[in-house]
């Protein structure tokens, strides 16, 4: 609500891929504020603009296809409009797909909002031979319609002008469904007896009751009219069931009757040439060819991200290494010097090392999103992914997980259904990220010299197989539901808007640095304290580089305690202690083992060949693949879906890693004994 007569609050809402972000940026420029909606991890984006002396706060609602509240995004959008009551709701509608977009428009009209339609992509509609009668559309809807092209910044000033006029009109929209009006009026006549319900649009509540909306049902059940309404509602539901089969299907059917009527009267299509989008989709969305092209496309995506970011990550790593050396050599007090250099600076460096990877990965993803291809990837993969209890949209995070689990988990934000999203997140750490590769390389080089490539590939295959098997099990026993049917609109292909791509990239990377970064820094400092302290007190910072001294630390005590658990696998306390360091980052395992065994990394291979057997080494590699996500991954899981699921992921992966390593040890030892007998 406005704070004063010269400041107004408007909301932008529309289907995914309608150009909402582009319009938001065109309206607000750089006056943008990023956060999260209260209680959820869905991004909240706000901005401001001034027109004719009036200030407008713009709230960018999540992209949704409807307001049935099946996903977090839909809940956020619905609750905001219902409870915050913005001065104006600007519904961005794709002119090239009017029929699909008007479904959300009718739902907004049901809510009785002060509504304005921004008819976007008019230039693309004209190229496709689609002519829309704007005046007739306004008349049929009873809503002001402004034609625009957000990407080309056409009609933006006219839209600002109309916004400044419509916020003052307070012209609340209405919609009628002729065949349902008698039932709606009967319900409204009872609802209006409760004064507490009058703060809502009663007609909207009635429609939602006919749809069996759980949120609205709970709201009405707590009202004083429920006892009177319930028998009336049950009778209405019986009548609608006879007419439509399911009462909620009746609402959907009546909405589409109105939409079909509107589209038939306002849209005229002229025969045009075969469009670029149609030609590309004939190939890219083909059931067989599409999958074959998708695999190299995704491989190139994260190959680009990790190869291009590698020099920048190395520079950051080198820079923080130099800074740590300067701090350590310039501060006389060794404790403070080591705390700053090995603890705080190393922690901050660990966070910022992710920056180039995330930046280039999200840049590549944003390019695909803006081009229109990203919307087609779930469509292509949906049938295959559904066989494993996963939604089609899970394909992107899973493939990205082979590069880095952190951006992969953040990429699950495109999955609307909360259960589908949680499932995709908790199995993602099983995808073998690039940080595990040094572990595989060292062990394969030490104990499997003739079969190095095969052994390394087997680790990637093991992680993928476990992820898919667990997806089926978790779906059956924890989530107990099928993946949500894929409803996706395929936007036309077009050249990405670089400003939008860069802004989306920065928003996502900043979100990680701000939230996950603090946890990573804390974790690095904790391991530092455990390494330089022991039961006897402060061991000195030399413990970090002295294998004999670190043996008296808490890290060593933890490692020696773990040998009791891992005795069936035959790992010594140094190998177990290295797993503790691996909690910070998996690539740290190799460096930690070098310190603990008192050798340089260049001599580690010869040591591993002496203290491990091929079976115990393979079991150790499998354990490193599966056990506890690295600290950055755990931090981002907590950020995205909360501590409960972060702890669940931590526990189940530790248990799974132990079981798999134990099976490898038992089966591997049995096979070796069998061959020795033969």
For each residue, the residues with C-beta under 8 A, 3 or more apart:
1: 9 84 85 86 87
2: 5 7 8 9 87
3: 7
4: 7
5: 2
6: 53 54 55
7: 2 3 4 54 55 56 57
8: 2 54 55 56 57 87 88 167
9: 1 2 56 57 59 84 86 87
10: 56 57 58 59 86 87 88 89 90 163 167
11: 58 59 61 80 81 86 88 89 90
12: 20 23 24 58 59 60 61 90 92
13: 20 61 64 77 81 89 90 91 92 104 108
14: 18 19 20 63 91 92 93 94 101 104 120
15: 18 63 64 65 94 100 101 104 489
16: 63 64 65 375 488 489
17: 63 94 372 375 489 491
18: 14 15 63 92 93 94 101 120 121 491
19: 14 22 23 92 94 120 121 150 151
20: 12 13 14 23 24 60 63 92
21: 24 25 60 500 503 504
22: 19 25 26 150 151 497 500
23: 12 19 20 26 27 92 118 120 148 150 156
24: 12 20 21 27 28 45 47 58 60
25: 21 22 28 29 32 499 500 503
26: 22 23 150 153 156
27: 23 24 47 49 58 156 159 160
28: 24 25 31 32 47 48 49 58
29: 25 47 49
30:
31: 28 47 48 49
32: 25 28 45 46 47 503
33: 45 46 47
34: 43 44 45 507 510 511
35: 43 44 46
36: 40 41 42 43 44
37: 40 42 43 44 76 80
38:
39:
40: 36 37 72 75 76
41: 36 413 639 640 641
42: 36 37 62 72 73 76 413
43: 34 35 36 37 62 413 507 511
44: 34 35 36 37 59
45: 24 32 33 34 59 60 507
46: 32 33 35 57 58 59 60
47: 24 27 28 29 31 32 33 57 58 60
48: 28 31 55 56 57 58
49: 27 28 29 31 55 56 58 160
50: 53 54 55 56
51: 54 56 160 161 163 164
52: 164
53: 6 50
54: 6 7 8 50 51 164
55: 6 7 8 48 49 50
56: 7 8 9 10 48 49 50 51 163 164 167
57: 7 8 9 10 46 47 48
58: 10 11 12 24 27 28 46 47 48 49
59: 9 10 11 12 44 45 46 80 86
60: 12 20 21 24 45 46 47
61: 11 12 13 64 76 77 80 81
62: 42 43 72 73 74 76 77
63: 14 15 16 17 18 20 73
64: 13 15 16 61 67 71 73 74 77 104 416
65: 15 16 100 103 104 487 489
66: 70 74 103 104 107
67: 64 74 77 78 81 104 107 108 111
68: 74 211 213
69: 74 75 78 213 214 215
70: 66 74 416 417 484
71: 64 74 75 416 417 418
72: 40 42 62 75 76 416 418
73: 42 62 63 64 76 77 416
74: 62 64 66 67 68 69 70 71 77 78 416
75: 40 69 71 72 78 79 215
76: 37 40 42 61 62 72 73 79 80
77: 13 61 62 64 67 73 74 80 81
78: 67 69 74 75 81 82 215
79: 75 76 82 83
80: 11 37 59 61 76 77 83 84 86
81: 11 13 61 67 77 78 84 85 86 89 108 111 113
82: 78 79 85 111 200
83: 79 80
84: 1 9 80 81
85: 1 81 82
86: 1 9 10 11 59 80 81 89 113 114
87: 1 2 8 9 10 114 167
88: 8 10 11 114 115 116 163 166 167
89: 10 11 13 81 86 108 113 114 115 116
90: 10 11 12 13 116 117 118 159 163
91: 13 14 104 105 108 115 116 117 118
92: 12 13 14 18 19 20 23 118 120 150
93: 14 18 98 101 102 105 117 118 119 120
94: 14 15 17 18 19 97 98 100 101 120 121 489 491
95: 98 119 120 121 122 124 125 130 132 147
96: 121 124 125 128 130 491 492
97: 94 100 101 489 491
98: 93 94 95 101 102 132 263 266 267
99: 102 259 260 263
100: 15 65 94 97 103 489
101: 14 15 18 93 94 97 98 104 105
102: 93 98 99 105 106 259 262 263
103: 65 66 100 106 107 255 256 259
104: 13 14 15 64 65 66 67 91 101 107 108
105: 91 93 101 102 108 109 115 117 141 143
106: 102 103 109 110 175 255 258 259
107: 66 67 103 104 110 111 255
108: 13 67 81 89 91 104 105 111 113 115 173
109: 105 106 112 113 115 141 143 173 174 175
110: 106 107 175 201 203 204 207
111: 67 81 82 107 108 201 204
112: 109 172 173 174 201 203 204
113: 81 86 89 108 109 172 173
114: 86 87 88 89 166 167 169 170 171 172 173
115: 88 89 91 105 108 109 143 173
116: 88 89 90 91 143 144 145 146 162 163 166
117: 90 91 93 105 137 141 143 144 145 146
118: 23 90 91 92 93 146 148 150 159
119: 93 95 122 132 134 137 145 146 147 148
120: 14 18 19 23 92 93 94 95 148 149 150
121: 18 19 94 95 96 124 125 149 150 151 492
122: 95 119 125 126 132 147 148 149 154 155
123: 126 127 149 152 154
124: 95 96 121 127 128 149 492 494
125: 95 96 121 122 128 130 131 132
126: 122 123 129 130 131
127: 123 124 272 275
128: 96 124 125 272 275 492
129: 126 269 270 271 272
130: 95 96 125 126 267 268 269
131: 125 126 267 268 269 270
132: 95 98 119 122 125 137 147 266 267 268
133: 136 137 265 266 267 268
134: 119 137 138 145 147
135: 138 139
136: 133 139 140 265 266
137: 117 119 132 133 134 140 141 145 262 266
138: 134 135 141 142 143 144 145
139: 135 136 142
140: 136 137 261 262 265 266
141: 105 109 117 137 138 145 173 262
142: 138 139 173 174
143: 105 109 115 116 117 138 173
144: 116 117 138 162 166
145: 116 117 119 134 137 138 141
146: 116 117 118 119 155 158 159 162
147: 95 119 122 132 134 155
148: 23 118 119 120 122 154 155 156 158 159
149: 120 121 122 123 124 152 153 154 155
150: 19 22 23 26 92 118 120 121 153 156
151: 19 22 121 494 497
152: 123 149
153: 26 149 150 156
154: 122 123 148 149
155: 122 146 147 148 149 158 159
156: 23 26 27 148 150 153 159 160
157: 160 161
158: 146 148 155 161 162
159: 27 90 118 146 148 155 156 162 163
160: 27 49 51 156 157 163 164
161: 51 157 158 164 165
162: 116 144 146 158 159 165 166
163: 10 51 56 88 90 116 159 160 166 167
164: 51 52 54 56 160 161 167 168
165: 161 162 168 169
166: 88 114 116 144 162 163 169 171
167: 8 10 56 87 88 114 163 164
168: 164 165
169: 114 165 166
170: 114
171: 114 166
172: 112 113 114
173: 108 109 112 113 114 115 141 142 143
174: 109 112 142 203
175: 106 109 110 258
176: 181
177: 180 181 184 251 254 255 258
178: 181
179: 250 254
180: 177 183 184 207 210 250 251 254
181: 176 177 178 184 185
182: 185 186
183: 180 186 187 206 210 236 239 240
184: 177 180 181 187 188 203 206 207 210
185: 181 182 188 189
186: 182 183 189 190 232 236
187: 183 184 190 191 205 206 209 210 229 232 233 236
188: 184 185 191 192 202 203 205 206
189: 185 186 192
190: 186 187 193 225 228 229 232
191: 187 188 194 197 202 205 206 220 223 225 229
192: 188 189 197 198 202
193: 190 224 225 228
194: 191 197 198 223 224 225
195: 198
196: 199 223
197: 191 192 194 200 202 205 220 223 225
198: 192 194 195 202
199: 196
200: 82 197 204 205
201: 110 111 112 204 205
202: 188 191 192 197 198 205 206
203: 110 112 174 184 188 206 207
204: 110 111 112 200 201 207 208
205: 187 188 191 197 200 201 202 208 209 216 219 220
206: 183 184 187 188 191 202 203 209 210
207: 110 180 184 203 204 210 211 251
208: 204 205 211 213 215 216
209: 187 205 206 212 213 216 217 220 233
210: 180 183 184 187 206 207 236 237 240 247 248 250 251
211: 68 207 208 247 248 251
212: 209 217 247 248
213: 68 69 208 209 216 217
214: 69 217 218
215: 69 75 78 208 218 219
216: 205 208 209 213 219 220
217: 209 212 213 214 220 221
218: 214 215 221 222
219: 205 215 216 222 223
220: 191 197 205 209 216 217 223 225 226 229
221: 217 218 226
222: 218 219 226
223: 191 194 196 197 219 220 226
224: 193 194
225: 190 191 193 194 197 220 228 229
226: 220 221 222 223 229 230
227: 230
228: 190 193 225 231 232
229: 187 190 191 220 225 226 232 233
230: 226 227 233 234
231: 228 234 235
232: 186 187 190 228 229 235 236
233: 187 209 229 230 236 237
234: 230 231 237 238
235: 231 232 238 239
236: 183 186 187 210 232 233 239 240 247
237: 210 233 234 240 241 247
238: 234 235 241 242
239: 183 235 236 242 243
240: 183 210 236 237 243 244 247 250
241: 237 238 244 245 246 247
242: 238 239
243: 239 240 250
244: 240 241 247 249 250 253
245: 241 249
246: 241 249 250
247: 210 211 212 236 237 240 241 244 250 251
248: 210 211 212 251 252
249: 244 245 246 252 253
250: 179 180 210 240 243 244 246 247 253 254
251: 177 180 207 210 211 247 248 254 255
252: 248 249 255 256
253: 244 249 250 256 257
254: 177 179 180 250 251 257 258
255: 103 106 107 177 251 252 258 259
256: 103 252 253 259 260
257: 253 254 260 261
258: 106 175 177 254 255 261 262
259: 99 102 103 106 255 256 262 263
260: 99 256 257 263 264
261: 140 257 258 264 265
262: 102 137 140 141 258 259 265 266
263: 98 99 102 259 260 266 267
264: 260 261 267
265: 133 136 140 261 262
266: 98 132 133 136 137 140 262 263
267: 98 130 131 132 133 263 264
268: 130 131 132 133
269: 129 130 131
270: 129 131
271: 129
272: 127 128 129 275
273:
274: 278 279
275: 127 128 272 278 279 492
276: 279 280 492 493
277: 280 281 372 492 493
278: 274 275 281 282
279: 274 275 276 282 283
280: 276 277 283 284 493
281: 277 278 284 285 376 490
282: 278 279 285 286
283: 279 280 286 289 290 293
284: 280 281 289 290 293 373 376 380
285: 281 282 290 376 379 380 490
286: 282 283 289 290
287: 290 291 383
288: 291 292
289: 283 284 286 292 293
290: 283 284 285 286 287 293 294 376 380
291: 287 288 294 295 380 381 384
292: 288 289 295
293: 283 284 289 290 296 297
294: 290 291 297 298 377 380 381 395
295: 291 292 298 299
296: 293 299 300
297: 293 294 300 301 373
298: 294 295 301 302 377 395 396 399 400
299: 295 296 302 303 399
300: 296 297 303 304
301: 297 298 304 305 361 364 365 368 399 400
302: 298 299 305 306 361 364 399 400 402 403
303: 299 300 306 307
304: 300 301 307 308 360 364
305: 301 302 308 309 357 360 361 363 364 403
306: 302 303 309 310 357 360 361 403 404 434
307: 303 304 310
308: 304 305 311 312 360
309: 305 306 312 313 356 357 359 360 361
310: 306 307 313 314 356
311: 308 314 315
312: 308 309 315 316 355 356
313: 309 310 316 317 353 354 355 356 357
314: 310 311 317 318
315: 311 312 318 319
316: 312 313 319 320 349 352 353 355 356
317: 313 314 320 321 349 353
318: 314 315 321 322
319: 315 316 322 323
320: 316 317 323 324 345 346 348 349 352
321: 317 318 324 325 349
322: 318 319 325 326
323: 319 320 326 327 341 345
324: 320 321 327 328 340 341 342 345 346 349
325: 321 322 328 329 341
326: 322 323 329 330
327: 323 324 330 331 337 340 341 345
328: 324 325 331 337 338 340 341 342
329: 325 326 337
330: 326 327 337
331: 327 328 336 337 340
332: 337
333: 336 337
334: 337 338 540 541
335: 338 339 538 541
336: 331 333 339 340
337: 327 328 329 330 331 332 333 334 340 341 541
338: 328 334 335 341 342 343 528 532 541 544
339: 335 336 342 343 344 525 528
340: 324 327 328 331 336 337 343 344 345
341: 323 324 325 327 328 337 338 344 345 346
342: 324 328 338 339 345 346 528 541 544
343: 338 339 340 346 347 524 525 528 529
344: 339 340 341 347 348 521 525
345: 320 323 324 327 340 341 342 348 349
346: 320 324 341 342 343 349 350 524 528
347: 343 344 350 351 520 521 522 523 524 525
348: 320 344 345 351 352 517 521
349: 316 317 320 321 324 345 346 352 353
350: 346 347 353 354 520 521 524 584 585 632
351: 347 348 354 355 513 516 517 520 521 632
352: 316 320 348 349 355 513
353: 313 316 317 349 350 356 357
354: 313 350 351 357 358 404 406 512 632
355: 312 313 316 351 352 358 359 509 513
356: 309 310 312 313 316 353 359 360
357: 305 306 309 313 353 354 360 361 403 404 406 407
358: 354 355 361 362 406 407 410 508 509 512
359: 309 355 356 362 363 505 509
360: 304 305 306 308 309 356 357 363 364
361: 301 302 305 306 309 357 358 364 365 400 403 404 407
362: 358 359 365 366 407 410 504 505 508 509
363: 305 359 360 366 367 501 502 505
364: 301 302 304 305 360 361 367 368
365: 301 361 362 368 369 374 396 411
366: 362 363 369 370 496 500 501 502 504 505
367: 363 364 370 371 496 501
368: 301 364 365 371 373 374 377
369: 365 366 374 375 496 504
370: 366 367 494 496 497 500 501
371: 367 368 374 493 494 495 496
372: 17 277 375 376 490 491 492 493 494
373: 284 297 368 376 377 493
374: 365 368 369 371 377 396 414
375: 16 17 369 372 378 379 488 489 490 491
376: 281 284 285 290 372 373 379 380 490
377: 294 298 368 373 374 380 381 392 393 395 396
378: 375 381 382 391 392 393 395 396 414 486 488
379: 285 375 376 382 392 486 488 490
380: 284 285 290 291 294 376 377 392
381: 291 294 377 378 384 385 392 395
382: 378 379 385 386 391 392 486
383: 287 386 387 392
384: 291 381 387 388
385: 381 382 388 390 391 392 394 395 483
386: 382 383 389 390 391 392 482 483
387: 383 384
388: 384 385 468 471 472
389: 386 423 471 472 474 475 476 482 483
390: 385 386 394 398 420 423 424 471 475 483
391: 378 382 385 386 394 415 417 420 424 483 484 486
392: 377 378 379 380 381 382 383 385 386 395 486
393: 377 378 396 412 414 415 420 424 486
394: 385 390 391 397 398 412 415 420 423 424
395: 294 298 377 378 381 385 392 398 399
396: 298 365 374 377 378 393 399 400 411 414
397: 394 400 401 408 409 411 412 424 425 428
398: 390 394 395 401 408 424 427 428 431 464 467
399: 298 299 301 302 395 396 402
400: 298 301 302 361 396 397 403 404 407 408 411
401: 397 398 404 405 408 428 429 430 431 432 433
402: 302 399 431 432 433 434 460
403: 302 305 306 357 361 400 407 408 433 434
404: 306 354 357 361 400 401 407 408 433 434 435
405: 401 408 409 428 429 431 433 629 630 633 636
406: 354 357 358 409 410 512 516 632 633 636
407: 357 358 361 362 400 403 404 410 411 512
408: 397 398 400 401 403 404 405 411 412 428 431
409: 397 405 406 412 425 428 633 636 637 640
410: 358 362 406 407 413 508 511 512 636 640
411: 365 396 397 400 407 408 414
412: 393 394 397 408 409 415 421 424 425 428 640
413: 41 42 43 410 421 640
414: 374 378 393 396 411
415: 391 393 394 412 420 421 424
416: 64 70 71 72 73 74 420 421 484
417: 70 71 391 420 421 483 484
418: 71 72 421 422
419: 422 423 479 481
420: 390 391 393 394 415 416 417 423 424 483 484
421: 412 413 415 416 417 418 424 425 641
422: 418 419 425 426 479 641 645
423: 389 390 394 419 420 426 427 471 474 475 479
424: 390 391 393 394 397 398 412 415 420 421 427 428
425: 397 409 412 421 422 428 637 640 641 645 649
426: 422 423 429 474 637 645 648 649 652
427: 398 423 424 430 467 468 470 471 474
428: 397 398 401 405 408 409 412 424 425 431 467
429: 401 405 426 629 633 637 649 653
430: 401 427 463 464 466 467 470 625 626 653
431: 398 401 402 405 408 428 463 464 467
432: 401 402 436 437 459 460 463 464 625
433: 401 402 403 404 405 436 586
434: 306 402 403 404 437
435: 404 438 585 586 587 630
436: 432 433 439 440 459 586 587 624 625
437: 432 434 440 441 456
438: 435 441 442 587 589 590
439: 436 442 443 586 587 589 590 621 624
440: 436 437 443 444 455 456 459 621
441: 437 438 444 445 452 456
442: 438 439 445 446 590 604 605 608
443: 439 440 446 447 448 455 608 612 617 618 620 621
444: 440 441 447 448 449 451 452 455 456 621
445: 441 442 448 449 452 605
446: 442 443 449 604 605 606 608 609 612 617
447: 443 444 608 609 612 613 614 617 618
448: 443 444 445 451 452 454 455 614 617 618
449: 444 445 446 452
450:
451: 444 448 454 455
452: 441 444 445 448 449 455 456
453: 456 457
454: 448 451 457 458
455: 440 443 444 448 451 452 458 459 618 621
456: 437 440 441 444 452 453 459 460
457: 453 454 460 461
458: 454 455 461 462
459: 432 436 440 455 456 462 463 621 622 625
460: 402 432 456 457 463 464
461: 457 458 464 465
462: 458 459 465 466 622 625 660
463: 430 431 432 459 460 466 467 625 626
464: 398 430 431 432 460 461 467 468
465: 461 462 468 469
466: 430 462 463 469 470 626 656 660
467: 398 427 428 430 431 463 464 470 471
468: 388 427 464 465 471 472
469: 465 466 472 473
470: 427 430 466 467 473 474 656
471: 388 389 390 423 427 467 468 474 475
472: 388 389 468 469 475 476
473: 469 470 476 477
474: 389 423 426 427 470 471 477 478 479
475: 389 390 423 471 472 478 479 480 481 482 483
476: 389 472 473 480
477: 473 474 480
478: 474 475
479: 419 422 423 474 475
480: 475 476 477
481: 419 475
482: 386 389 475
483: 385 386 389 390 391 417 420 475
484: 70 391 416 417 420
485:
486: 378 379 382 391 392 393
487: 65
488: 16 375 378 379
489: 15 16 17 65 94 97 100 375
490: 281 285 372 375 376 379
491: 17 18 94 96 97 372 375 494
492: 96 121 124 128 275 276 277 372
493: 276 277 280 371 372 373
494: 124 151 370 371 372 491
495: 371
496: 366 367 369 370 371 500 501
497: 22 151 370 500 501
498: 501 502
499: 25 502 503
500: 21 22 25 366 370 496 497 503 504
501: 363 366 367 370 496 497 498 504 505
502: 363 366 498 499 505 506
503: 21 25 32 499 500 506 507
504: 21 362 366 369 500 501 507 508
505: 359 362 363 366 501 502 508 509
506: 502 503 509 510
507: 34 43 45 503 504 510 511
508: 358 362 410 504 505 511 512
509: 355 358 359 362 505 506 512 513
510: 34 506 507 513 514
511: 34 43 410 507 508 514 515
512: 354 358 406 407 410 508 509 515 516 517 636 639
513: 351 352 355 509 510 516 517
514: 510 511 517
515: 511 512 518 519 635 636 639
516: 351 406 512 513 519 520 632 635 636 639
517: 348 351 512 513 514 520 521 635
518: 515 521 522
519: 515 516 522 523 631 634 635 638
520: 347 350 351 516 517 523 524 584 631 632 635
521: 344 347 348 350 351 517 518 524 525
522: 347 518 519 525 526
523: 347 519 520 526 527 583 584 631
524: 343 346 347 350 520 521 527 528 584 631
525: 339 343 344 347 521 522 528 529
526: 522 523 529 530
527: 523 524 530 531 555 580 581 583 584
528: 338 339 342 343 346 524 525 531 532 544
529: 343 525 526 532 533 554
530: 526 527 533 553 554 555 558 580
531: 527 528 543 544 550 553 554 555
532: 338 528 529 538 539 540 541 543 544 553
533: 529 530 537 538 539 553 554
534: 537 539 552 553 554 556 557
535: 552 554 557
536: 539 552
537: 533 534
538: 335 532 533
539: 532 533 534 536 542 543 549 550 552 553
540: 334 532 543 549
541: 334 335 337 338 342 532 544
542: 539 545 546 549
543: 531 532 539 540 546 549 550 552 553
544: 338 342 528 531 532 541 550 595
545: 542 595
546: 542 543 549 550 598
547: 550 551 595 596 597 598
548: 551 598
549: 539 540 542 543 546 552 553
550: 531 539 543 544 546 547 553 555 556 595 596
551: 547 548 556
552: 534 535 536 539 543 549 556
553: 530 531 532 533 534 539 543 549 550 556 557
554: 529 530 531 533 534 535 557 558
555: 527 530 531 550 558 559 577 580 581
556: 534 550 551 552 553 559 560 573 577
557: 534 535 553 554 560 561
558: 530 554 555 561 562 576 577 580
559: 555 556 562 563 573 574 575 576 577 578 579 580 596
560: 556 557 563 573 576
561: 557 558 564 565
562: 558 559 565 566 573 576 577 579 580
563: 559 560 566 567 571 572 573 576
564: 561 567
565: 561 562 658
566: 562 563 569 571 576 661
567: 563 564 570
568: 662 665 666
569: 566 616 619 620 623 661 662 665
570: 567 612 613 616 665
571: 563 566 575 576 612 616 620
572: 563 575 576 611
573: 556 559 560 562 563 576 577
574: 559 577 578 593 596 597 611
575: 559 571 572 578 579 593 611 612 620
576: 558 559 560 562 563 566 571 572 573 579 580
577: 555 556 558 559 562 573 574 580 581 592 596
578: 559 574 575 581 582 589 592 593 596
579: 559 562 575 576 582 583 589 623 624 627
580: 527 530 555 558 559 562 576 577 583
581: 527 555 577 578 584 588 589 591 592
582: 578 579 585 586 588 589 592 624 627 628 630
583: 523 527 579 580 628 630 631
584: 350 520 523 524 527 581 588 630 631
585: 350 435 582 588 630 631 632
586: 433 435 436 439 582 589 624 630
587: 435 436 438 439 590 591
588: 581 582 584 585 591 592
589: 438 439 578 579 581 582 586 592 593 624
590: 438 439 442 587 593 594 601 604
591: 581 587 588 594 595 601
592: 577 578 581 582 588 589 595 596
593: 574 575 578 589 590 596 597 604 608
594: 590 591 597 599 600 601 603 604
595: 544 545 547 550 591 592 598
596: 547 550 559 574 577 578 592 593
597: 547 574 593 594 604 607 611
598: 546 547 548 595
599: 594 603 604 607
600: 594 603 604
601: 590 591 594 604
602:
603: 594 599 600 606 607
604: 442 446 590 593 594 597 599 600 601 607 608
605: 442 445 446 608 609
606: 446 603 609 610
607: 597 599 603 604 610 611
608: 442 443 446 447 593 604 605 611 612 617
609: 446 447 605 606 612
610: 606 607
611: 572 574 575 597 607 608
612: 443 446 447 570 571 575 608 609 616 617 620
613: 447 570 616 617
614: 447 448 617 618 668
615: 618 619 664 665 668 669 672
616: 569 570 571 612 613 619 620 665
617: 443 446 447 448 608 612 613 614 620 621
618: 443 447 448 455 614 615 621 622 664 668
619: 569 615 616 622 623 661 662 664 665 668
620: 443 569 571 575 612 616 617 623 624 661
621: 439 440 443 444 455 459 617 618 624 625
622: 459 462 618 619 625 626 657 660 661 664
623: 569 579 619 620 626 627 657 658 660 661
624: 436 439 579 582 586 589 620 621 627
625: 430 432 436 459 462 463 621 622 657
626: 430 463 466 622 623 653 656 657 660
627: 579 582 623 624 653 654 657 658
628: 582 583 634 650 653 654 657
629: 405 429 633 634 637 649 650 653
630: 405 435 582 583 584 585 586 633 634
631: 519 520 523 524 583 584 585 634 635
632: 350 351 354 406 516 520 585 635 636
633: 405 406 409 429 629 630 636 637
634: 519 628 629 630 631 637 638 646 649 650
635: 515 516 517 519 520 631 632 638 639
636: 405 406 409 410 512 515 516 632 633 639 640
637: 409 425 426 429 629 633 634 640 641 645 646 649
638: 519 634 635 641 642 643 646
639: 41 512 515 516 635 636
640: 41 409 410 412 413 425 636 637
641: 41 421 422 425 637 638 644 645 646
642: 638 645 646
643: 638 646 647
644: 641 647 648
645: 422 425 426 637 641 642 648 649
646: 634 637 638 641 642 643 649 650
647: 643 644 650 651
648: 426 644 645 651 652
649: 425 426 429 629 634 637 645 646 652 653
650: 628 629 634 646 647 653 654
651: 647 648 654 655
652: 426 648 649 655 656
653: 429 430 626 627 628 629 649 650 656 657
654: 627 628 650 651 657 658
655: 651 652 658 659
656: 466 470 626 652 653 659 660
657: 622 623 625 626 627 628 653 654 660 661
658: 565 623 627 654 655 661 662
659: 655 656 662 663
660: 462 466 622 623 626 656 657 663 664
661: 566 569 619 620 622 623 657 658 664 665
662: 568 569 619 658 659 665 666
663: 659 660 666 667
664: 615 618 619 622 660 661 667 668
665: 568 569 570 615 616 619 661 662 668 669
666: 568 662 663 669 670
667: 663 664 670 671
668: 614 615 618 619 664 665 671 672
669: 615 665 666 672 673
670: 666 667 673 674
671: 667 668 674 675
672: 615 668 669 675 676
673: 669 670 676 677
674: 670 671 677 678
675: 671 672 678
676: 672 673
677: 673 674
678: 674 675
